[in-house]
Protein backbone atom coordinates (compact mmCIF):
# COMPACT_ATOMS: atom_id res chain seq x y z
CA UNK A 1 0.00 0.00 0.00
CA UNK A 2 1.30 3.47 -0.85
CA UNK A 3 0.08 7.06 -0.85
CA UNK A 4 1.24 10.24 -2.54
CA UNK A 5 1.60 13.07 -0.02
CA UNK A 6 3.41 16.40 0.18
CA UNK A 7 6.45 14.35 1.21
CA UNK A 8 6.25 12.18 -1.91
CA UNK A 9 5.24 8.55 -2.08
CA UNK A 10 4.70 6.92 1.31
CA UNK A 11 4.76 3.12 1.34
CA UNK A 12 3.02 1.33 4.21
CA UNK A 13 4.03 0.03 6.61
CA UNK A 14 6.69 2.68 7.14
CA UNK A 15 10.02 1.01 7.93
CA UNK A 16 11.62 2.53 11.02
CA UNK A 17 15.07 2.58 12.59
CA UNK A 18 15.61 3.72 16.19
CA UNK A 19 18.83 5.35 17.38
CA UNK A 20 19.15 4.98 21.14
CA UNK A 21 18.53 2.32 23.77
CA UNK A 22 17.35 4.35 26.77
CA UNK A 23 13.91 4.96 28.25
CA UNK A 24 12.53 7.06 25.39
CA UNK A 25 13.82 4.55 22.82
CA UNK A 26 12.18 1.70 24.73
CA UNK A 27 8.78 3.39 24.80
CA UNK A 28 9.17 4.37 21.15
CA UNK A 29 9.86 0.79 20.06
CA UNK A 30 6.85 -0.49 22.01
CA UNK A 31 4.64 2.04 20.22
CA UNK A 32 6.10 1.17 16.82
CA UNK A 33 5.38 -2.51 17.35
CA UNK A 34 1.79 -1.74 18.37
CA UNK A 35 1.18 0.61 15.41
CA UNK A 36 -0.08 -1.09 12.22
CA UNK A 37 1.31 1.64 9.95
CA UNK A 38 4.93 1.10 11.04
CA UNK A 39 7.41 -1.76 11.03
CA UNK A 40 10.40 -1.62 13.35
CA UNK A 41 13.44 -2.71 11.36
CA UNK A 42 16.61 -1.91 13.29
CA UNK A 43 18.15 -0.35 16.39
CA UNK A 44 21.55 1.31 16.84
CA UNK A 45 23.04 2.10 20.25
CA UNK A 46 26.32 3.25 21.76
CA UNK A 47 27.56 -0.19 22.86
CA UNK A 48 27.26 -3.48 21.00
CA UNK A 49 26.19 -5.48 24.06
CA UNK A 50 23.39 -3.09 24.97
CA UNK A 51 22.30 -2.74 21.33
CA UNK A 52 22.02 -6.51 20.85
CA UNK A 53 20.10 -6.92 24.10
CA UNK A 54 17.73 -4.06 23.26
CA UNK A 55 17.16 -5.22 19.67
CA UNK A 56 16.34 -8.75 20.80
CA UNK A 57 13.74 -7.40 23.23
CA UNK A 58 11.80 -5.78 20.37
CA UNK A 59 12.59 -8.26 17.59
CA UNK A 60 14.68 -5.78 15.61
CA UNK A 61 18.02 -5.98 13.84
CA UNK A 62 20.97 -4.66 15.91
CA UNK A 63 23.15 -2.21 13.95
CA UNK A 64 26.72 -1.43 15.02
CA UNK A 65 26.38 2.37 14.79
CA UNK A 66 23.98 5.07 13.71
CA UNK A 67 26.00 5.92 10.60
CA UNK A 68 25.44 2.41 9.26
CA UNK A 69 21.75 2.49 10.15
CA UNK A 70 21.24 5.70 8.17
CA UNK A 71 22.71 4.14 5.04
CA UNK A 72 20.23 1.27 5.06
CA UNK A 73 17.84 1.34 2.06
CA UNK A 74 15.36 -0.65 4.16
CA UNK A 75 14.60 2.28 6.49
CA UNK A 76 12.19 5.11 5.65
CA UNK A 77 11.97 6.89 9.00
CA UNK A 78 14.48 7.36 11.81
CA UNK A 79 13.74 8.07 15.47
CA UNK A 80 16.60 9.79 17.31
CA UNK A 81 16.38 9.10 21.04
CA UNK A 82 19.93 9.35 22.26
CA UNK A 83 22.34 11.81 23.94
CA UNK A 84 21.25 15.45 23.52
CA UNK A 85 24.70 16.56 22.42
CA UNK A 86 24.55 14.17 19.44
CA UNK A 87 21.10 15.13 18.17
CA UNK A 88 22.18 17.80 15.69
CA UNK A 89 24.83 15.69 13.98
CA UNK A 90 22.61 12.60 13.71
CA UNK A 91 19.49 14.42 12.52
CA UNK A 92 21.43 16.35 9.89
CA UNK A 93 22.94 13.09 8.58
CA UNK A 94 19.53 11.38 8.59
CA UNK A 95 17.97 14.16 6.53
CA UNK A 96 20.94 14.19 4.16
CA UNK A 97 20.28 10.47 3.68
CA UNK A 98 16.67 11.26 2.75
CA UNK A 99 15.12 9.75 5.89
CA UNK A 100 12.02 11.13 7.54
CA UNK A 101 13.10 11.97 11.10
CA UNK A 102 11.61 12.17 14.58
CA UNK A 103 13.87 13.52 17.33
CA UNK A 104 13.36 13.98 21.04
CA UNK A 105 13.84 17.61 22.03
CA UNK A 106 16.15 19.46 21.67
CA UNK A 107 16.71 19.26 17.92
CA UNK A 108 20.24 20.51 18.61
CA UNK A 109 21.94 22.31 21.47
CA UNK A 110 22.91 25.20 19.17
CA UNK A 111 19.97 27.21 17.74
CA UNK A 112 21.88 28.09 14.57
CA UNK A 113 22.53 24.42 13.89
CA UNK A 114 18.86 23.66 14.55
CA UNK A 115 17.78 26.37 12.09
CA UNK A 116 20.07 24.95 9.40
CA UNK A 117 18.64 21.47 9.91
CA UNK A 118 15.07 22.75 9.56
CA UNK A 119 16.01 24.46 6.29
CA UNK A 120 17.69 21.27 5.09
CA UNK A 121 14.59 19.18 5.80
CA UNK A 122 12.45 21.61 3.82
CA UNK A 123 14.89 21.50 0.91
CA UNK A 124 15.02 17.70 0.97
CA UNK A 125 11.21 17.48 1.31
CA UNK A 126 11.40 15.05 4.21
CA UNK A 127 9.54 15.08 7.50
CA UNK A 128 11.27 16.60 10.52
CA UNK A 129 9.40 16.32 13.81
CA UNK A 130 10.72 17.51 17.18
CA UNK A 131 8.87 15.75 20.00
CA UNK A 132 7.16 17.97 22.58
CA UNK A 133 4.84 15.58 24.39
CA UNK A 134 4.39 18.04 27.26
CA UNK A 135 1.86 19.83 25.02
CA UNK A 136 -0.23 16.65 24.79
CA UNK A 137 -0.36 15.92 28.52
CA UNK A 138 -3.34 16.43 30.78
CA UNK A 139 -1.65 19.17 32.82
CA UNK A 140 -0.95 21.37 29.80
CA UNK A 141 -4.30 20.70 28.13
CA UNK A 142 -6.14 21.49 31.37
CA UNK A 143 -4.11 24.67 31.76
CA UNK A 144 -5.10 25.76 28.26
CA UNK A 145 -8.76 24.91 28.92
CA UNK A 146 -9.06 27.01 32.08
CA UNK A 147 -6.50 29.76 31.46
CA UNK A 148 -9.07 32.17 30.03
CA UNK A 149 -11.00 32.13 33.32
CA UNK A 150 -8.13 33.85 35.13
CA UNK A 151 -8.46 37.13 33.25
CA UNK A 152 -5.24 39.12 32.97
CA UNK A 153 -2.34 36.91 34.03
CA UNK A 154 0.07 38.45 36.56
CA UNK A 155 2.45 35.64 37.43
CA UNK A 156 3.32 32.15 36.19
CA UNK A 157 5.87 29.79 37.74
CA UNK A 158 6.98 26.30 36.74
CA UNK A 159 9.30 24.42 39.09
CA UNK A 160 10.80 20.96 38.67
CA UNK A 161 13.12 19.61 41.36
CA UNK A 162 14.40 16.03 41.14
CA UNK A 163 16.27 14.55 44.08
CA UNK A 164 18.71 11.82 42.95
CA UNK A 165 21.04 10.16 45.43
CA UNK A 166 23.35 8.79 44.29
CA UNK A 167 23.24 10.33 40.84
CA UNK A 168 23.33 7.90 37.92
CA UNK A 169 26.68 7.60 36.13
CA UNK A 170 25.28 8.69 32.79
CA UNK A 171 25.22 11.47 30.22
CA UNK A 172 22.31 13.31 31.85
CA UNK A 173 24.80 14.65 34.42
CA UNK A 174 27.41 15.69 31.85
CA UNK A 175 27.48 19.35 30.81
CA UNK A 176 28.54 18.73 27.21
CA UNK A 177 26.31 15.72 26.56
CA UNK A 178 23.17 16.91 28.38
CA UNK A 179 23.58 20.56 27.46
CA UNK A 180 22.59 23.76 29.23
CA UNK A 181 19.70 22.81 31.58
CA UNK A 182 16.97 24.88 29.91
CA UNK A 183 18.05 23.72 26.43
CA UNK A 184 18.13 20.07 27.49
CA UNK A 185 14.88 20.37 29.46
CA UNK A 186 13.30 22.53 26.77
CA UNK A 187 9.74 21.60 27.70
CA UNK A 188 9.97 23.84 30.77
CA UNK A 189 10.21 26.90 28.55
CA UNK A 190 8.01 25.51 25.79
CA UNK A 191 5.01 25.42 28.11
CA UNK A 192 5.38 29.19 28.54
CA UNK A 193 5.80 30.01 24.84
CA UNK A 194 2.79 27.86 23.96
CA UNK A 195 0.56 29.43 26.62
CA UNK A 196 1.72 33.05 26.67
CA UNK A 197 3.46 33.64 23.33
CA UNK A 198 6.87 35.07 22.53
CA UNK A 199 9.33 35.84 25.32
CA UNK A 200 10.86 39.29 25.10
CA UNK A 201 13.74 38.93 27.58
CA UNK A 202 15.19 36.53 30.11
CA UNK A 203 17.39 36.74 33.19
CA UNK A 204 18.93 33.46 34.28
CA UNK A 205 21.14 32.00 36.99
CA UNK A 206 22.69 28.55 36.70
CA UNK A 207 25.04 26.66 39.01
CA UNK A 208 26.71 23.23 39.10
CA UNK A 209 28.17 21.53 42.16
CA UNK A 210 30.39 18.49 42.64
CA UNK A 211 31.63 15.97 40.13
CA UNK A 212 34.79 15.70 38.03
CA UNK A 213 35.39 17.36 34.68
CA UNK A 214 32.17 17.83 32.73
CA UNK A 215 30.28 15.63 35.18
CA UNK A 216 28.39 17.22 38.07
CA UNK A 217 26.38 15.98 41.03
CA UNK A 218 23.88 18.80 41.33
CA UNK A 219 22.61 21.57 39.10
CA UNK A 220 20.09 24.34 39.69
CA UNK A 221 18.86 26.73 37.03
CA UNK A 222 16.40 29.59 37.60
CA UNK A 223 15.10 32.13 35.10
CA UNK A 224 12.75 35.10 35.07
CA UNK A 225 10.82 35.79 31.86
CA UNK A 226 9.17 38.86 30.39
CA UNK A 227 6.72 38.35 27.54
CA UNK A 228 6.33 40.32 24.33
CA UNK A 229 2.55 40.73 24.51
CA UNK A 230 1.85 40.35 28.22
CA UNK A 231 2.80 42.18 31.38
CA UNK A 232 2.94 38.86 33.24
CA UNK A 233 6.12 37.77 34.98
CA UNK A 234 7.20 34.20 34.39
CA UNK A 235 9.63 32.08 36.41
CA UNK A 236 11.23 28.72 35.66
CA UNK A 237 13.11 26.56 38.16
CA UNK A 238 14.87 23.36 37.11
CA UNK A 239 17.15 21.39 39.40
CA UNK A 240 18.35 17.85 39.96
CA UNK A 241 20.94 15.83 41.84
CA UNK A 242 22.32 14.97 45.23
CA UNK A 243 22.20 18.47 46.70
CA UNK A 244 18.41 18.68 46.44
CA UNK A 245 16.39 16.90 49.08
CA UNK A 246 12.74 16.77 48.05
CA UNK A 247 11.10 16.12 44.68
CA UNK A 248 8.76 18.82 43.46
CA UNK A 249 6.79 19.45 40.26
CA UNK A 250 4.59 22.52 40.44
CA UNK A 251 3.06 24.82 37.84
CA UNK A 252 1.03 27.81 39.01
CA UNK A 253 -0.58 30.74 37.20
CA UNK A 254 -2.12 33.71 39.04
CA UNK A 255 -4.42 36.24 37.38
CA UNK A 256 -6.95 38.97 38.08
CA UNK A 257 -9.83 36.51 38.45
CA UNK A 258 -8.19 33.51 40.07
CA UNK A 259 -5.36 31.02 39.94
CA UNK A 260 -4.53 27.60 38.54
CA UNK A 261 -2.32 25.48 40.79
CA UNK A 262 -0.90 22.15 39.60
CA UNK A 263 1.09 20.23 42.19
CA UNK A 264 2.33 16.88 40.91
CA UNK A 265 -0.65 15.10 39.36
CA UNK A 266 -3.25 17.22 41.16
CA UNK A 267 -4.72 20.51 40.00
CA UNK A 268 -7.14 23.12 41.36
CA UNK A 269 -8.84 26.23 40.04
CA UNK A 270 -9.08 28.92 42.75
CA UNK A 271 -11.69 31.67 42.36
CA UNK A 272 -13.46 33.78 45.02
CA UNK A 273 -11.89 31.71 47.77
CA UNK A 274 -13.26 28.45 46.35
CA UNK A 275 -10.90 25.67 45.22
CA UNK A 276 -12.28 23.40 42.50
CA UNK A 277 -10.34 20.16 41.85
CA UNK A 278 -9.42 19.53 38.22
CA UNK A 279 -9.06 16.17 36.48
CA UNK A 280 -5.66 16.09 34.72
CA UNK A 281 -6.14 12.65 33.20
CA UNK A 282 -3.43 10.01 32.83
CA UNK A 283 0.20 10.90 32.08
CA UNK A 284 0.82 7.65 30.20
CA UNK A 285 0.49 7.12 26.47
CA UNK A 286 1.92 10.47 25.36
CA UNK A 287 4.60 8.99 23.11
CA UNK A 288 1.90 6.91 21.41
CA UNK A 289 -0.15 10.05 20.77
CA UNK A 290 2.94 11.81 19.47
CA UNK A 291 3.53 8.98 16.99
CA UNK A 292 -0.12 9.02 15.93
CA UNK A 293 0.05 12.75 15.17
CA UNK A 294 3.26 12.31 13.17
CA UNK A 295 1.93 9.42 11.11
CA UNK A 296 -1.37 11.21 10.41
CA UNK A 297 0.64 14.20 9.23
CA UNK A 298 3.11 12.21 7.16
CA UNK A 299 0.60 9.85 5.55
CA UNK A 300 -2.63 11.85 5.38
CA UNK A 301 -1.39 15.44 5.50
CA UNK A 302 -3.20 16.28 8.74
CA UNK A 303 -1.80 19.14 10.87
CA UNK A 304 0.85 18.14 13.39
CA UNK A 305 0.50 19.33 16.99
CA UNK A 306 3.84 21.16 16.99
CA UNK A 307 6.21 22.49 14.35
CA UNK A 308 10.01 22.50 14.23
CA UNK A 309 9.83 26.29 13.98
CA UNK A 310 8.00 26.51 17.32
CA UNK A 311 10.59 24.28 18.96
CA UNK A 312 13.39 26.40 17.45
CA UNK A 313 11.84 29.62 18.80
CA UNK A 314 11.90 28.15 22.31
CA UNK A 315 15.43 26.83 21.82
CA UNK A 316 16.55 30.39 21.06
CA UNK A 317 15.04 31.49 24.37
CA UNK A 318 16.93 28.71 26.15
CA UNK A 319 20.19 29.78 24.53
CA UNK A 320 19.53 33.37 25.59
CA UNK A 321 19.15 31.99 29.13
CA UNK A 322 22.56 30.36 28.80
CA UNK A 323 24.09 33.66 27.71
CA UNK A 324 22.35 35.45 30.58
CA UNK A 325 23.72 32.97 33.12
CA UNK A 326 27.24 33.32 31.71
CA UNK A 327 27.22 37.13 31.51
CA UNK A 328 25.01 37.82 34.55
CA UNK A 329 22.78 40.20 32.65
CA UNK A 330 19.27 40.25 31.18
CA UNK A 331 19.23 39.17 27.54
CA UNK A 332 16.72 40.29 24.94
CA UNK A 333 15.44 37.60 22.58
CA UNK A 334 16.26 38.16 18.91
CA UNK A 335 13.27 37.67 16.64
C-alpha positions as CSV (number, residue, x, y, z in Angstrom):
1,X,0.0,0.0,0.0
2,X,1.3,3.5,-0.9
3,X,0.1,7.1,-0.9
4,X,1.2,10.2,-2.5
5,X,1.6,13.1,0.0
6,X,3.4,16.4,0.2
7,X,6.4,14.3,1.2
8,X,6.3,12.2,-1.9
9,X,5.2,8.5,-2.1
10,X,4.7,6.9,1.3
11,X,4.8,3.1,1.3
12,X,3.0,1.3,4.2
13,X,4.0,0.0,6.6
14,X,6.7,2.7,7.1
15,X,10.0,1.0,7.9
16,X,11.6,2.5,11.0
17,X,15.1,2.6,12.6
18,X,15.6,3.7,16.2
19,X,18.8,5.4,17.4
20,X,19.2,5.0,21.1
21,X,18.5,2.3,23.8
22,X,17.3,4.3,26.8
23,X,13.9,5.0,28.3
24,X,12.5,7.1,25.4
25,X,13.8,4.6,22.8
26,X,12.2,1.7,24.7
27,X,8.8,3.4,24.8
28,X,9.2,4.4,21.1
29,X,9.9,0.8,20.1
30,X,6.9,-0.5,22.0
31,X,4.6,2.0,20.2
32,X,6.1,1.2,16.8
33,X,5.4,-2.5,17.3
34,X,1.8,-1.7,18.4
35,X,1.2,0.6,15.4
36,X,-0.1,-1.1,12.2
37,X,1.3,1.6,9.9
38,X,4.9,1.1,11.0
39,X,7.4,-1.8,11.0
40,X,10.4,-1.6,13.4
41,X,13.4,-2.7,11.4
42,X,16.6,-1.9,13.3
43,X,18.2,-0.3,16.4
44,X,21.5,1.3,16.8
45,X,23.0,2.1,20.3
46,X,26.3,3.2,21.8
47,X,27.6,-0.2,22.9
48,X,27.3,-3.5,21.0
49,X,26.2,-5.5,24.1
50,X,23.4,-3.1,25.0
51,X,22.3,-2.7,21.3
52,X,22.0,-6.5,20.8
53,X,20.1,-6.9,24.1
54,X,17.7,-4.1,23.3
55,X,17.2,-5.2,19.7
56,X,16.3,-8.8,20.8
57,X,13.7,-7.4,23.2
58,X,11.8,-5.8,20.4
59,X,12.6,-8.3,17.6
60,X,14.7,-5.8,15.6
61,X,18.0,-6.0,13.8
62,X,21.0,-4.7,15.9
63,X,23.1,-2.2,14.0
64,X,26.7,-1.4,15.0
65,X,26.4,2.4,14.8
66,X,24.0,5.1,13.7
67,X,26.0,5.9,10.6
68,X,25.4,2.4,9.3
69,X,21.7,2.5,10.1
70,X,21.2,5.7,8.2
71,X,22.7,4.1,5.0
72,X,20.2,1.3,5.1
73,X,17.8,1.3,2.1
74,X,15.4,-0.7,4.2
75,X,14.6,2.3,6.5
76,X,12.2,5.1,5.6
77,X,12.0,6.9,9.0
78,X,14.5,7.4,11.8
79,X,13.7,8.1,15.5
80,X,16.6,9.8,17.3
81,X,16.4,9.1,21.0
82,X,19.9,9.3,22.3
83,X,22.3,11.8,23.9
84,X,21.2,15.4,23.5
85,X,24.7,16.6,22.4
86,X,24.6,14.2,19.4
87,X,21.1,15.1,18.2
88,X,22.2,17.8,15.7
89,X,24.8,15.7,14.0
90,X,22.6,12.6,13.7
91,X,19.5,14.4,12.5
92,X,21.4,16.3,9.9
93,X,22.9,13.1,8.6
94,X,19.5,11.4,8.6
95,X,18.0,14.2,6.5
96,X,20.9,14.2,4.2
97,X,20.3,10.5,3.7
98,X,16.7,11.3,2.8
99,X,15.1,9.8,5.9
100,X,12.0,11.1,7.5
101,X,13.1,12.0,11.1
102,X,11.6,12.2,14.6
103,X,13.9,13.5,17.3
104,X,13.4,14.0,21.0
105,X,13.8,17.6,22.0
106,X,16.1,19.5,21.7
107,X,16.7,19.3,17.9
108,X,20.2,20.5,18.6
109,X,21.9,22.3,21.5
110,X,22.9,25.2,19.2
111,X,20.0,27.2,17.7
112,X,21.9,28.1,14.6
113,X,22.5,24.4,13.9
114,X,18.9,23.7,14.5
115,X,17.8,26.4,12.1
116,X,20.1,25.0,9.4
117,X,18.6,21.5,9.9
118,X,15.1,22.7,9.6
119,X,16.0,24.5,6.3
120,X,17.7,21.3,5.1
121,X,14.6,19.2,5.8
122,X,12.4,21.6,3.8
123,X,14.9,21.5,0.9
124,X,15.0,17.7,1.0
125,X,11.2,17.5,1.3
126,X,11.4,15.0,4.2
127,X,9.5,15.1,7.5
128,X,11.3,16.6,10.5
129,X,9.4,16.3,13.8
130,X,10.7,17.5,17.2
131,X,8.9,15.8,20.0
132,X,7.2,18.0,22.6
133,X,4.8,15.6,24.4
134,X,4.4,18.0,27.3
135,X,1.9,19.8,25.0
136,X,-0.2,16.7,24.8
137,X,-0.4,15.9,28.5
138,X,-3.3,16.4,30.8
139,X,-1.7,19.2,32.8
140,X,-1.0,21.4,29.8
141,X,-4.3,20.7,28.1
142,X,-6.1,21.5,31.4
143,X,-4.1,24.7,31.8
144,X,-5.1,25.8,28.3
145,X,-8.8,24.9,28.9
146,X,-9.1,27.0,32.1
147,X,-6.5,29.8,31.5
148,X,-9.1,32.2,30.0
149,X,-11.0,32.1,33.3
150,X,-8.1,33.9,35.1
151,X,-8.5,37.1,33.3
152,X,-5.2,39.1,33.0
153,X,-2.3,36.9,34.0
154,X,0.1,38.4,36.6
155,X,2.5,35.6,37.4
156,X,3.3,32.1,36.2
157,X,5.9,29.8,37.7
158,X,7.0,26.3,36.7
159,X,9.3,24.4,39.1
160,X,10.8,21.0,38.7
161,X,13.1,19.6,41.4
162,X,14.4,16.0,41.1
163,X,16.3,14.5,44.1
164,X,18.7,11.8,43.0
165,X,21.0,10.2,45.4
166,X,23.4,8.8,44.3
167,X,23.2,10.3,40.8
168,X,23.3,7.9,37.9
169,X,26.7,7.6,36.1
170,X,25.3,8.7,32.8
171,X,25.2,11.5,30.2
172,X,22.3,13.3,31.8
173,X,24.8,14.7,34.4
174,X,27.4,15.7,31.9
175,X,27.5,19.4,30.8
176,X,28.5,18.7,27.2
177,X,26.3,15.7,26.6
178,X,23.2,16.9,28.4
179,X,23.6,20.6,27.5
180,X,22.6,23.8,29.2
181,X,19.7,22.8,31.6
182,X,17.0,24.9,29.9
183,X,18.1,23.7,26.4
184,X,18.1,20.1,27.5
185,X,14.9,20.4,29.5
186,X,13.3,22.5,26.8
187,X,9.7,21.6,27.7
188,X,10.0,23.8,30.8
189,X,10.2,26.9,28.6
190,X,8.0,25.5,25.8
191,X,5.0,25.4,28.1
192,X,5.4,29.2,28.5
193,X,5.8,30.0,24.8
194,X,2.8,27.9,24.0
195,X,0.6,29.4,26.6
196,X,1.7,33.0,26.7
197,X,3.5,33.6,23.3
198,X,6.9,35.1,22.5
199,X,9.3,35.8,25.3
200,X,10.9,39.3,25.1
201,X,13.7,38.9,27.6
202,X,15.2,36.5,30.1
203,X,17.4,36.7,33.2
204,X,18.9,33.5,34.3
205,X,21.1,32.0,37.0
206,X,22.7,28.5,36.7
207,X,25.0,26.7,39.0
208,X,26.7,23.2,39.1
209,X,28.2,21.5,42.2
210,X,30.4,18.5,42.6
211,X,31.6,16.0,40.1
212,X,34.8,15.7,38.0
213,X,35.4,17.4,34.7
214,X,32.2,17.8,32.7
215,X,30.3,15.6,35.2
216,X,28.4,17.2,38.1
217,X,26.4,16.0,41.0
218,X,23.9,18.8,41.3
219,X,22.6,21.6,39.1
220,X,20.1,24.3,39.7
221,X,18.9,26.7,37.0
222,X,16.4,29.6,37.6
223,X,15.1,32.1,35.1
224,X,12.7,35.1,35.1
225,X,10.8,35.8,31.9
226,X,9.2,38.9,30.4
227,X,6.7,38.3,27.5
228,X,6.3,40.3,24.3
229,X,2.5,40.7,24.5
230,X,1.8,40.3,28.2
231,X,2.8,42.2,31.4
232,X,2.9,38.9,33.2
233,X,6.1,37.8,35.0
234,X,7.2,34.2,34.4
235,X,9.6,32.1,36.4
236,X,11.2,28.7,35.7
237,X,13.1,26.6,38.2
238,X,14.9,23.4,37.1
239,X,17.2,21.4,39.4
240,X,18.3,17.8,40.0
241,X,20.9,15.8,41.8
242,X,22.3,15.0,45.2
243,X,22.2,18.5,46.7
244,X,18.4,18.7,46.4
245,X,16.4,16.9,49.1
246,X,12.7,16.8,48.0
247,X,11.1,16.1,44.7
248,X,8.8,18.8,43.5
249,X,6.8,19.4,40.3
250,X,4.6,22.5,40.4
251,X,3.1,24.8,37.8
252,X,1.0,27.8,39.0
253,X,-0.6,30.7,37.2
254,X,-2.1,33.7,39.0
255,X,-4.4,36.2,37.4
256,X,-7.0,39.0,38.1
257,X,-9.8,36.5,38.5
258,X,-8.2,33.5,40.1
259,X,-5.4,31.0,39.9
260,X,-4.5,27.6,38.5
261,X,-2.3,25.5,40.8
262,X,-0.9,22.1,39.6
263,X,1.1,20.2,42.2
264,X,2.3,16.9,40.9
265,X,-0.6,15.1,39.4
266,X,-3.2,17.2,41.2
267,X,-4.7,20.5,40.0
268,X,-7.1,23.1,41.4
269,X,-8.8,26.2,40.0
270,X,-9.1,28.9,42.7
271,X,-11.7,31.7,42.4
272,X,-13.5,33.8,45.0
273,X,-11.9,31.7,47.8
274,X,-13.3,28.5,46.3
275,X,-10.9,25.7,45.2
276,X,-12.3,23.4,42.5
277,X,-10.3,20.2,41.9
278,X,-9.4,19.5,38.2
279,X,-9.1,16.2,36.5
280,X,-5.7,16.1,34.7
281,X,-6.1,12.7,33.2
282,X,-3.4,10.0,32.8
283,X,0.2,10.9,32.1
284,X,0.8,7.6,30.2
285,X,0.5,7.1,26.5
286,X,1.9,10.5,25.4
287,X,4.6,9.0,23.1
288,X,1.9,6.9,21.4
289,X,-0.2,10.0,20.8
290,X,2.9,11.8,19.5
291,X,3.5,9.0,17.0
292,X,-0.1,9.0,15.9
293,X,0.0,12.8,15.2
294,X,3.3,12.3,13.2
295,X,1.9,9.4,11.1
296,X,-1.4,11.2,10.4
297,X,0.6,14.2,9.2
298,X,3.1,12.2,7.2
299,X,0.6,9.8,5.6
300,X,-2.6,11.9,5.4
301,X,-1.4,15.4,5.5
302,X,-3.2,16.3,8.7
303,X,-1.8,19.1,10.9
304,X,0.8,18.1,13.4
305,X,0.5,19.3,17.0
306,X,3.8,21.2,17.0
307,X,6.2,22.5,14.4
308,X,10.0,22.5,14.2
309,X,9.8,26.3,14.0
310,X,8.0,26.5,17.3
311,X,10.6,24.3,19.0
312,X,13.4,26.4,17.5
313,X,11.8,29.6,18.8
314,X,11.9,28.2,22.3
315,X,15.4,26.8,21.8
316,X,16.5,30.4,21.1
317,X,15.0,31.5,24.4
318,X,16.9,28.7,26.2
319,X,20.2,29.8,24.5
320,X,19.5,33.4,25.6
321,X,19.1,32.0,29.1
322,X,22.6,30.4,28.8
323,X,24.1,33.7,27.7
324,X,22.4,35.5,30.6
325,X,23.7,33.0,33.1
326,X,27.2,33.3,31.7
327,X,27.2,37.1,31.5
328,X,25.0,37.8,34.6
329,X,22.8,40.2,32.6
330,X,19.3,40.3,31.2
331,X,19.2,39.2,27.5
332,X,16.7,40.3,24.9
333,X,15.4,37.6,22.6
334,X,16.3,38.2,18.9
335,X,13.3,37.7,16.6
